[in-house]
Amino acid sequence: MTDSPYLAFKEKLCTFANGQAGIRNPFVIAAVDPSLEHRVTDRLSAWARSADEQPVIKDEVSVQPIWLDELLPKTKVYNLSVALGGETTAERIEETMQDRLAAELVEEILDNEIDDERLQTQQHVVLLLNLGSLYPFTRASELLDELDRQNVRSTIGIPFPGDVVGGKLSFFGGDSRHYYPAHQIAEPIKEQHLQQ
């Protein structure tokens, strides 16, 4: 294994896509310095298009980036919140978003982003990118739980904007949590890992 958490994240995704069993489902999560989130997601997107980054994606494996910030305005709960705008409180909008956003994002992903056939194969890697754009409305654990409830079998990778605190992930400095459905890369991705 490598000492670069960025490379370790991609290698673990490939390991799952090549057939290794996961804890429950083949989910991988890696903390990313929040200031680097967009650079990391751009690099992962380039890797998905078979750029010159390692590891090389085998022919039988497909990688699909999904930009969560682009899906957000396609959800009903987002559009409802925008429509209500000044007619309700910011707290009420936040509560509504927190209650429904993860389920609606996963519904949008399943209905419009991933072919049904690919949803059932571990050889299809889905990168959920720009998670930070959803803060504070939903968390990685809620998305992974919803994907698990929907019996998605694709390999899922999430670059997580936050830090590792005592072996747990902290989203933008919030409470540290274990993301039990996912294999967690032990160290966060930092600037020096993108130079390798």
Summary of the structure (lengths in Angstrom):
residues: 196
radius of gyration: 16.4
end to end distance: 14.8
largest distance: 53.8
contacts: 611
relative contact order: 0.24
helix: 47%
strand: 19%
